[in-house]
Amino acid sequence: MGILKQNLAKKIPDWRYNYRQLLDEKGDHVTSTVTIEKAFSGMRGVKGIICDTSSVTADAGLHVRGHHILDLIHIKPEEVLYLMLIDELPDKKSLKALQQDLQARSEVPDYVWDVLNSMPKDSHPMAMFNTAILCMQKESKFAKAYELVVSKSDYWESTLDDGLNIIAKLPAIAAAVYRLRFNKGERIESNNDLDWSGNFLHMMGFDQSKDMLKMMQLYLMLHCDHEGGNVSTFSSLTVNSALSDPYYSLSAGLNGLAGPLHGLANQNNLKFVLEVVEHFKGVPSDKELKEFVWDRLNSGRVIPGYGHAVLRCPDPRFTAFMGFGNKHIKDCDVFSVVTKLFNIVPDILKQHGKAKNPWPNVDAASGSLLYHYGLKEFEFYTVLFSMSRSLGIVSQMVLSRAMGLPLTRPKSLTFDALNKL
């Protein structure tokens, strides 16, 4: 048993006790009032699910296990995975053990390459990525354990095994999708002397520059989790609540992340920034950019990258990307336009009066960093998002099975039934 599993096994009994005690003592307390308006709004803001790995407040943004995300920008994706699962940052020994465990699990079955090679060459990278995860379902430890009638209290162990097996293979799968889909040449073999992010860059075929590695580590850490109600996580957890194994569950959720209102947002925002650069043949003046933004708004279009369903402040993940860019990126038209938009757009949106939140979200900056460092294939950006978000989804699935959370089954009402209310 690895250090991570040992430490998780020590924590779970206390967590289970605290859950049961809360239910026994305060189980009838109200968390939300569900109105007809809420029923028609996609349940936005209804507090009806459990998520311990992260929380998002309107005025401060993302917190991972109580740590504000801006306090975690120095850590690696492996460390944030450990943090979400254990509720503690790993020491050097625990981090090294987790990295070695992931390396030991990282070999991708040959049939995955056969499946990817047989797909149409113009398949979307997300379809290829999700298909690769789903086709490995035969490897599921959870499915085998369930067939053997393992105790329900032990479901978390095989869920963790499946989750770590998937996460360990994601860099190789994502890198292979990149090279195959965008004609970059043959697959590159893994280098297990590198960390999760570094090995990914190596297998993609990128130089291991210090700045690019730091950028990729930051990107893959920042997108790790965002409560349990976002489309990809909620979909994965719903499927997993039916005791579908992590291969089925994660693939289901990532299919939701492929939607334009979720994971595709960063590439759409970058297209807008490049449109600005192309329109002005470089970086516009403040006056020119203000006129451009107003013309766009007055024509009924939105400004991509601005606004968020929950936040009422600049997304701290955007702040982290901007901090990195300001430190490491010089003389780049794309990043300069992103900076100018941040200085100009919020005030215009306030004057315009239709945006509930005039502040930028993470997508307003993330694509510009990828583009600057040479990753210019927009369709691949959502695969990067998926790699990162898989860390949080797997963590939440493990904890859901550890706590024995039941099947997700909300009640629906017909339009006539709502009228009668």
ZAMARGU-4260 file (C-alpha; in steps of 0.2 Angstrom, whole numbers, plus 5000, padded with zeros to 4 digits):
<rodrens>
0) 5000/5000/5000 | 5007/5017/4995 | 5009/5032/5006 | 4995/5041/4999 | 4983/5026/5002
5) 4990/5023/5019 | 4987/5042/5024 | 4969/5041/5016 | 4965/5026/5026 | 4969/5034/5042
10) 4959/5050/5038 | 4943/5041/5031 | 4936/5034/5048 | 4936/5052/5056 | 4928/5059/5040
15) 4914/5046/5040 | 4911/5049/5059 | 4909/5068/5056 | 4897/5065/5041 | 4886/5054/5051
20) 4886/5065/5066 | 4881/5080/5056 | 4867/5070/5048 | 4861/5064/5065 | 4862/5081/5073
25) 4857/5093/5059 | 4851/5083/5045 | 4835/5093/5044 | 4843/5110/5042 | 4839/5119/5025
30) 4853/5123/5014 | 4844/5131/4999 | 4826/5137/4994 | 4822/5130/4977 | 4810/5141/4968
35) 4802/5139/4951 | 4815/5152/4944 | 4829/5140/4951 | 4821/5125/4942 | 4822/5134/4925
40) 4839/5141/4928 | 4848/5124/4927 | 4848/5124/4946 | 4861/5138/4947 | 4865/5142/4965
45) 4855/5128/4973 | 4866/5121/4987 | 4862/5102/4985 | 4878/5092/4983 | 4893/5089/4994
50) 4911/5094/4989 | 4926/5094/5001 | 4940/5096/4989 | 4937/5114/4984 | 4925/5129/4986
55) 4922/5145/4977 | 4916/5161/4984 | 4909/5176/4974 | 4921/5188/4982 | 4938/5178/4982
60) 4936/5164/4970 | 4943/5146/4971 | 4950/5138/4987 | 4957/5121/4987 | 4955/5112/5004
65) 4954/5129/5012 | 4969/5136/5004 | 4966/5151/4992 | 4972/5146/4975 | 4984/5161/4974
70) 4993/5153/4989 | 4996/5137/4979 | 5003/5144/4963 | 5021/5137/4967 | 5015/5119/4969
75) 5014/5105/4956 | 4999/5096/4949 | 5004/5080/4959 | 5005/5090/4975 | 4987/5097/4972
80) 4981/5080/4969 | 4988/5074/4986 | 4981/5090/4994 | 4963/5086/4987 | 4963/5068/4993
85) 4972/5070/5010 | 4968/5088/5015 | 4986/5091/5018 | 5001/5096/5007 | 5013/5082/5005
90) 5031/5083/5012 | 5045/5078/5001 | 5044/5060/5005 | 5026/5059/5001 | 5027/5069/4985
95) 5041/5058/4979 | 5032/5042/4983 | 5016/5048/4974 | 5027/5053/4958 | 5035/5036/4958
100) 5018/5027/4960 | 5011/5037/4945 | 5027/5033/4935 | 5024/5014/4939 | 5006/5015/4933
105) 5010/5026/4917 | 5012/5012/4903 | 4997/5014/4891 | 4990/4997/4884 | 4995/4995/4866
110) 4977/4993/4861 | 4974/5011/4865 | 4986/5016/4851 | 4977/5005/4839 | 4961/5013/4843
115) 4967/5031/4841 | 4976/5026/4825 | 4960/5019/4818 | 4950/5035/4821 | 4947/5048/4807
120) 4962/5059/4806 | 4951/5074/4808 | 4943/5068/4824 | 4942/5082/4838 | 4956/5079/4850
125) 4943/5078/4864 | 4934/5064/4856 | 4951/5055/4854 | 4956/5059/4872 | 4940/5053/4880
130) 4939/5038/4868 | 4956/5032/4874 | 4950/5034/4893 | 4934/5024/4889 | 4942/5010/4880
135) 4953/5006/4895 | 4938/5002/4905 | 4942/4983/4904 | 4957/4987/4916 | 4945/4994/4930
140) 4950/4987/4947 | 4933/4994/4954 | 4923/4984/4941 | 4932/4968/4946 | 4930/4972/4965
145) 4912/4975/4963 | 4910/4958/4954 | 4918/4950/4969 | 4906/4958/4981 | 4919/4969/4990
150) 4912/4978/5005 | 4904/4995/5001 | 4915/5003/5014 | 4930/4998/5003 | 4924/5004/4987
155) 4936/5019/4989 | 4951/5009/4987 | 4948/5002/4970 | 4941/5019/4965 | 4958/5026/4970
160) 4967/5013/4961 | 4957/5016/4945 | 4959/5035/4947 | 4978/5034/4949 | 4980/5022/4935
165) 4970/5034/4923 | 4979/5050/4929 | 4996/5042/4927 | 4992/5038/4909 | 4985/5055/4904
170) 5001/5063/4899 | 5006/5049/4887 | 4988/5049/4880 | 4986/5067/4878 | 5004/5069/4870
175) 5000/5055/4858 | 4983/5063/4853 | 4993/5080/4850 | 5006/5072/4839 | 4994/5061/4829
180) 4980/5074/4827 | 4992/5088/4822 | 5004/5078/4811 | 5019/5080/4823 | 5027/5063/4820
185) 5028/5047/4829 | 5024/5045/4847 | 5038/5049/4859 | 5042/5037/4873 | 5041/5042/4891
190) 5055/5049/4902 | 5052/5044/4920 | 5065/5055/4926 | 5053/5070/4923 | 5038/5075/4934
195) 5020/5073/4927 | 5020/5090/4918 | 5038/5089/4912 | 5035/5071/4905 | 5020/5078/4896
200) 5029/5092/4887 | 5043/5079/4883 | 5031/5067/4875 | 5023/5081/4865 | 5040/5086/4858
205) 5042/5103/4866 | 5059/5109/4873 | 5060/5108/4892 | 5063/5127/4894 | 5062/5132/4912
210) 5048/5145/4909 | 5037/5134/4898 | 5038/5120/4911 | 5033/5132/4925 | 5019/5138/4914
215) 5013/5120/4911 | 5014/5116/4929 | 5004/5131/4933 | 4991/5128/4920 | 4988/5110/4925
220) 4987/5114/4943 | 4975/5129/4942 | 4962/5120/4932 | 4962/5105/4945 | 4945/5108/4953
225) 4930/5121/4955 | 4918/5113/4967 | 4906/5099/4962 | 4893/5108/4952 | 4902/5112/4936
230) 4896/5102/4921 | 4911/5090/4920 | 4913/5086/4938 | 4894/5085/4942 | 4892/5073/4927
235) 4906/5062/4932 | 4900/5061/4950 | 4882/5058/4944 | 4888/5043/4933 | 4899/5037/4947
240) 4885/5038/4960 | 4877/5023/4950 | 4893/5014/4954 | 4900/5015/4936 | 4918/5014/4937
245) 4930/5029/4936 | 4934/5025/4917 | 4915/5026/4913 | 4913/5041/4925 | 4927/5052/4920
250) 4924/5050/4901 | 4906/5055/4904 | 4911/5071/4913 | 4925/5075/4901 | 4912/5074/4886
255) 4903/5088/4895 | 4919/5098/4897 | 4920/5098/4878 | 4905/5109/4877 | 4908/5128/4871
260) 4900/5134/4888 | 4913/5125/4898 | 4930/5119/4892 | 4930/5127/4875 | 4929/5144/4882
265) 4948/5147/4882 | 4950/5144/4864 | 4936/5155/4860 | 4943/5169/4870 | 4960/5167/4862
270) 4952/5168/4844 | 4944/5185/4850 | 4961/5191/4855 | 4969/5186/4839 | 4955/5195/4830
275) 4959/5211/4839 | 4978/5209/4834 | 4973/5205/4816 | 4961/5219/4815 | 4974/5232/4821
280) 4989/5223/4814 | 4997/5223/4831 | 4992/5231/4848 | 4979/5244/4847 | 4979/5261/4857
285) 4967/5262/4872 | 4956/5273/4862 | 4955/5261/4847 | 4952/5246/4859 | 4938/5255/4868
290) 4929/5259/4852 | 4932/5241/4846 | 4924/5234/4862 | 4909/5246/4861 | 4906/5241/4843
295) 4905/5223/4848 | 4894/5225/4862 | 4882/5237/4853 | 4881/5224/4839 | 4874/5211/4852
300) 4890/5201/4855 | 4898/5197/4871 | 4917/5200/4876 | 4924/5182/4878 | 4933/5179/4894
305) 4923/5191/4904 | 4909/5185/4917 | 4907/5170/4927 | 4892/5160/4934 | 4898/5162/4952
310) 4912/5175/4954 | 4909/5193/4957 | 4928/5198/4956 | 4943/5195/4945 | 4945/5176/4944
315) 4961/5173/4955 | 4966/5160/4942 | 4967/5174/4929 | 4977/5184/4942 | 4989/5169/4943
320) 4991/5168/4924 | 4993/5187/4922 | 5006/5187/4936 | 5016/5173/4927 | 5014/5182/4910
325) 5020/5199/4917 | 5035/5191/4924 | 5040/5180/4910 | 5033/5187/4894 | 5040/5202/4885
330) 5035/5210/4868 | 5021/5198/4864 | 5006/5206/4855 | 4994/5193/4861 | 4998/5195/4879
335) 4999/5214/4877 | 4981/5214/4871 | 4975/5203/4885 | 4983/5215/4897 | 4974/5230/4888
340) 4958/5221/4888 | 4959/5218/4907 | 4962/5237/4910 | 4948/5242/4898 | 4934/5230/4897
345) 4927/5229/4916 | 4924/5248/4916 | 4915/5247/4899 | 4904/5232/4905 | 4899/5242/4920
350) 4894/5256/4909 | 4885/5244/4897 | 4875/5238/4912 | 4870/5221/4906 | 4884/5210/4914
355) 4882/5204/4931 | 4900/5201/4933 | 4912/5213/4923 | 4927/5204/4928 | 4938/5192/4919
360) 4938/5173/4921 | 4952/5161/4919 | 4949/5159/4901 | 4953/5177/4897 | 4972/5174/4900
365) 4976/5155/4899 | 4975/5153/4880 | 4987/5168/4877 | 5001/5159/4888 | 4999/5143/4878
370) 5000/5152/4862 | 5015/5162/4867 | 5025/5146/4871 | 5021/5138/4854 | 5005/5128/4858
375) 4995/5136/4844 | 4982/5121/4840 | 4967/5128/4848 | 4957/5112/4847 | 4969/5104/4859
380) 4967/5117/4873 | 4952/5108/4881 | 4963/5092/4882 | 4974/5101/4894 | 4959/5107/4904
385) 4953/5089/4905 | 4970/5083/4911 | 4970/5095/4925 | 4951/5094/4929 | 4953/5075/4930
390) 4964/5077/4946 | 4949/5085/4955 | 4936/5073/4947 | 4945/5058/4953 | 4948/5065/4970
395) 4929/5069/4972 | 4925/5051/4966 | 4936/5043/4979 | 4929/5054/4993 | 4911/5050/4987
400) 4914/5032/4988 | 4923/5033/5005 | 4909/5043/5012 | 4896/5031/5004 | 4886/5045/4996
405) 4870/5038/4988 | 4864/5038/4970 | 4861/5055/4963 | 4842/5056/4959 | 4834/5073/4960
410) 4815/5074/4957 | 4808/5082/4941 | 4792/5091/4939 | 4781/5094/4923 | 4777/5112/4917
415) 4759/5108/4922 | 4765/5103/4940 | 4774/5119/4941 | 4759/5129/4936 | 4749/5120/4950
420) 4761/5126/4963
</rodrens>
